[in-house]
């Protein structure tokens, strides 16, 4: 029987979602724990890879339990949360249709990238401190050029083994927001001291979001213009784009599937 698994995790102490020969991975920890609990080999398939240091909220995975093996979803959720590292929280386990696939059934994926523009000790773990003045209007003009289907090889990490670098971007926008310690406890902050980049697409290439954010920062600080960003998407290479920003501030924040309701 197939089960869907919804979880969230901090990537700070892992080598990413995918199991590696060395290092702790989210997929590896789930497979190890589920296999121990069910006393048989349980592979786990996720909605997509996240790199080392990258976080996820409401991430979707699925696993198959062989016939004859008893698997109570609530019991498994309880035991997984008791055994897995504190950086991983399982929210839900439920029966899934036999043809459901966490990766291939997904219609789109969404990421958030967080930036704080003034020194803030409470943001260091999950936000990128950018000391440069940033023009959000220019950054949003450039971000709008991402919309639609493009060959995004200019933002793909060298050595990627994708069959195609074509992706369709549905949303890409910068917004201001107020963290909890600012809105509830009065931490001193200006109106645009905390900004977030939100992007949703049918698929993403390895390192794509971090390279996009780094390139948009170059536009926002005046190092590059919006026309450069357009040319980069049209015909640029990875060496032409901006530097990748740190993974700690990146969150895979949602995976959408076709509703059967």
N, C-alpha and C positions, 0 to 999 in steps of 0.2 A: 504493500500500500504506500502511496506517495503522500508526503506531508509538506506543508509550507511552513517556513520558520521566519518570524520577523524579529529582528534584533537591532541593537545599537552598540557601537563600540568606539572607544578611543584608540587611535592608532599609534599613540606615543611610544609604546613599548613593543610594538610588533613590526615585522618586516612587510606587513601589508596583508591583504585578504588571502592571496593565494599561497598554498603550502609550498615551502622551499626546502632545499636540502639542508640548509642551516638556518637558524633563527626561528622565533616563535611567530606563527601566522594565525589569523582568526580562523580560517578554514581548517587548518591543522588541529587547533584546539577543539573545535566543534566535532570533527571526525573522531578524534581520539576519545573524547568524552562520551559521545553517542555510542561508539563501538563498545566501550566498556559497559555502559548501562544496558545495552541490548544484547551484549555478548555475541556480536557478529560484526563483520566489516560493514560500516555505514559511510559510504562516500557522501559528501555534501557539495551541492552545486550552488554557486552564488549568482546574483544578478550582474556582477561585473567585478573586475579587479579594482582594488584601491592600493596605491603605492604605500611604501613605508611612511609612517607618520600621519597618514590621511585618516580622517574619522568618518563615521557613517551614522545616520539616524534613520530608523525604520528601514534598515537594509533587509532585502528579501533573499531567502535561500530555499532550496528544497532538498529532501532526502527520501530514499526509498527504503522501506522496511520489508524484508523477505516474508513470504507467506508462512504462517505458522508462528511468527514471532509477535508476541503481545507488546503493543506500544500505546500506553495511555498518554495523551498529549499533556494533560495538566501535571501528571507525575514527571514526565520528561522535562517540562519547563521548570518545575521546582528543583529537580536534581541538577539540571544544567546551571541554573543560577547559583546553586550552592557550591558547585565544583569549579566552574569556569573562573578565570581571573576577574577581579573587580572592574577591569576595563571593558568587560563584555556583559551586556544585559539582554536576556531573552525576554521578549514581550509576549509572544504568542506562538503556539504550535497548533496547527489545525489540519485536518484531512484536505487533500487537494485532488483535483481531477487528474486522471492518469496521464493526460496529455499536457498538463501544466509544466512549464520549464522556467525556472527563475530568470535565466538569461534570455532565451530565445522568444519567450512569450512577452517580454517587456516591450512596451510601445515607446517609452522615453525614460530618461534619467535626468535628475536635476542635481546641481551642485551649488553650494554657497561658499564664497571665499570672504573672510572677515579681515578688515584692516582697521587699526586704530592709529590716529594721527597725532596723538599727544601721549606722553609717557603715562602708563597706567599699569601698576604692578598686578592688577587683577585680570589683565587680558593676555599676559605673556604666553600662557599655555596654549591658547586656541585662537590667537589673532596675530596678524603680522603688523609690526610697528613700522610705519612708513614716515620718515622724518621730512620728506619733501612736500611742499605745497602741491595740492592736486586740484585740477580743474575738472569737476565732475561733468560739466556740460560737454566738454571736449571728449571725455572718456565715454560718455553715452552716445555721442555722435559716431564715434569709432565702433563701439559695441554693436550699434545697429547694423553695421556692415557685415556682421557675423550671421545674420538671419538668412535662412534659406539653405539650400544644398551647395556645399563648396568642397573642394579638395583641401583639407586642412593639414597637409603634410608639413607645412611651415611651422606647425605647433607640435609635431609629433617627435617624441624622443628618438634620437638616432639608434638604429638597431631594432626598431619595432617590426614585428612579423605579421602585421595585418595584411590581408589580401587586398584591401582597398583603404584609402584614407578619405573617402567621401563620407561626410556626415551632414545631417540636416539639423540646423539649430532653430528652435521654435521661440525661445526667449533669451535675451541677454541684456541685462540692465544693472546699473549701479544705483543704490539707494542708501540714504542715511537711516540709522536706527539708533535706539537707546538701550544699552545693556541694563540688566536688572539692577546692578549696584549704582547706576546713574539715576535711573527712573525711580527707584524705591528708597535709596539711601542718600541721595544728594551728592554723589561724587562730582566734583567740579568738571564741567564739560561744556563745550560749545555745540552748536547745532549740527555741524558736520565733522565732529571729531571721530565718529564711528561710522564707517561705511561698509557695505556688503555688496559683493557682486553675485548676481544670481543668473545662472545659465541652465537651459534645458534643451536637450537634443535627443535624437533617436539613438545615438551612440557617441562614444568619446574614444579618442586615441590615447595611447599612453603618454602621460604628462601634459596632455592638451590644455586642460584648464589652467594649470600653473603657468604655462608658457603664454597663454592668452592674457592672464592677469598681469604678468610681468611686462608684456608689450603694451597693454593699456595704461599701465603706470607710466611708461615712457611717454605716452601721449599726454597723460594728465599733468605731468610735471614740465611739459614743454620741450622735452628732449627730442620728440618726434611729433609730426603733425598727423592729422586724420587721413590725409591723402596717402601718406606713407603706409598707414595701417591697411588701407584699401589695396594698395599695390602688393603688400605683403601677403594678403589672402589670395590675391589673384595669381601671383607668380613667384612668391618668395620661398626661401628655403629655411630650415631650422636655424642656420647660422645668421640669417638676416633678422630674426625675431628677437624680442627682449629676453632677458634672463628669467629662468623659472623662479617663482617665489617659493618660500618654504611650505612644506606639506602640512604642518601643524594647524594652519588656519583654514584648511580645505575640508569641507563636509559633503559627502554624498548624502543628499537630504531627502531624496524621494525617488521611487521607481513606480511608474504608472503601467497598469495592465488594462486590457480590454475588460470592461465590466460586463457580466452576464446577467445583470439584474434588469 
